[in-house]
Amino acid sequence: MRKPADSSAPLADLIAQRWSPRALDETGEVTWDQLRALLEAARWAPSFGNTQPARFLVGRRGDDTFDRILSTLTPRNQSWAGRAGALLVAVTVTRNEKGEIPYADYGLGLASQNLVLQAVSEGLVAHQMAGFDADAVRHEFDVPDEAVPRVAIAVGRQADAEVLGEERDVSRERADRRRMPLPEFAYAGTWGKAAF
């Protein structure tokens, strides 16, 4: 199912086509080559002073890392994310040998967006999740104190919404994508005065 962005200006196709489905094909494969491309895209994201604060835990369906990441997700996210071809956890490194890394979360956000857009270019979909237990990730993967698990990411091949089972979830999957109007998003001159 394609749900291109309804925008007031033409967008790059990768951006227009990116959305976050939950309906994933449990037989769809994400290859190691594809994961390498996603992680290279993330690696080349900008970061403050080239501090590169982003790190990723990576598992493919069927391996131990995938199962351990899946176990840290909320039950609701486990119900659909187990069909993903790969599960990742994006982690922010907050300190390095020079001390506190400025804008570390911003750097992780940029890296994660690069990863998601690369997934679109690979014919895959990606869904980022806050619904996971960061402390469980720390424990499962011996994540050091200076690193903070921030988001889990399911990557896979899209399936029909019916795989989600519950009508509420199917309807939500099929619903139009929405964003606030541009005049409420971009201001000029003073806060709240629409730029467009």
N, C-alpha and C positions, 0 to 999 in steps of 0.2 A: 504494500500500500504506500503510495507516494502522497505526501502532504506538504507540498512546497509552501514556503513562507509567502504570505500575502503582504507584500511590502509596497511602499510608496515610491521606491526607486529600484532599478534593476540590481540584483545581488549576484555575486559569484555563485555558480551552481552548487558548489560544496556547501556554502552557507545556506542557500535557499532550501536545499534538500535535507539538511541535518535536522533530525528530530529524535526523540528518545522513546522508541517503542519498547513495550514489555513483552510483546508476543514474539518469541524467538523459536526458531526451528531447532528442536532437540537433536536432529541429525546433521545440522549444518556445521561444517568444520571451519575453524579459524586456524590457518596453518602457522607454523613457526616463522615462515617468511613474511606472512602478513603481520604477525606480532612484531617482528623485527622492524618492519616499515612503520608501524604505529609508534613504537618506542623511539625510533630514530627521529620521527616527526616531533615527538615530545622533547627529545634531547636537544633539538635545534631551536627550541622556543627562546625568546628573549628572557633575560633575567637581570636584576639589578647588579651592575658591576660584573656580569658574567659569573655570579655566584652559584648558579645552577642548583637551586634547592630541591628540585623535584627528584623523587625516587619512586620506583614502582615494584610492587610484589606482583608476580605474573604466574598464572596457572591456566593450563588448558584442560578442557573437560576430560575427565578420566584420570588426571594425575593427582598426586597427593596435595600439591599446593592449591589447586582448584577446590578440592574438597574442604581443605582447611579454611580458605577464604569464605566459601559458601557457609560454613558453620558459624561464621562471625556475623552473618547478615541477620536482620530481623526475620521472623517467620514469614511475614508478608512478602518480603523481597526474596526469601528462599523459594517461595512457591513458584515464582516465574524465572528467577535468575539461574536456577539449576539447569535450565535448557540452553544457556549461553554456551558458545564455543570456547570462551575464555573469560576468566574473572581476574581483575586486577584491583589492587589497592594503591591509590596515589598517596604518597607520604611526603610531608614537608620536612626538610632538614633545616632546623632553626639556628644552628650554630656551626661554625667551622673553625679552623685554626686562628682566624682573625677575630673571632668573637661572634656576636649576634648578627644574623644575616637580615639586613633590611628587606622589607617587602617579600619575605619568603613565601607567604601564602599567595601573593599576587603572582609570583614566579611559577608556583605549582599550578595555579589556575590557567596561566598561559600555556604551560606544557600540556595540561589535560585537554584544553581546547584544540591544540595542534593534534593530539592523539585522536580525538573524536573526529576531526575533519579528515584526517588520513584514513580513518575507518570508512567514512563515506566514500572516499576515492577508491577504496579497495572493494566496494560493493557490500560493505558490512554496515551494521548499525551499532550504536553504543548508547548505553543508558547509565548515567552517573547517579549514585545513591548516597544519601546521608544516613540511611537506615542500616547501620552496622555498628558493632561494638568495638570501638577503637582500643579499649583495654584488652579485649580478647585477641585482637590482631597483634598488639604488643607482646602478649604472652605467647601466642602461637609461633611468632616469627622472630622472637628475641629482638624486637625493635628497640634501639637505644633511646635514652631519655631525650636527646637532642633532636629526635625525629618524631613527627606527629602524624599518625594516620588520619587523613582528612576526608577521603571519599573512596567508595568502592565503585568499580566500573565493570558492567557486563558488556561483552562484545560478542556479536554473533550474526547470524543471518535471520532476517525477518521472516516471520510466519504469519498466517492468517490470525486475526484477532480472536477467533473462536477457541484457540488453544488455551486462552486464559480462563475459560470455563464459566465464571460468574458473569451474568449479564451486565452488572455494573462495570466490571473491568473491560468487557468487550465494548460497551458503549463509550467508555472513556478512551479506549484505544482508537476508536473510529471517529471521535469528535474532532472538529476543526481545531487547528492550532490557533492560539490567541496570544497577543501581546498588547500592552497598553499602546494607545495611539502615540505617534511621534511628538505631537505638541505637548504631551504630558511627560515626555522622556528627555527632550532636549530644549534647553532654555538659552536665551540671549538677553543681554542687558541687565536682567535681574532675575532672581530665583522665581520660577513660576511663569515667566513670560516666554511663550512659545517661540522657538527659533524658526519653526516651519509652520 
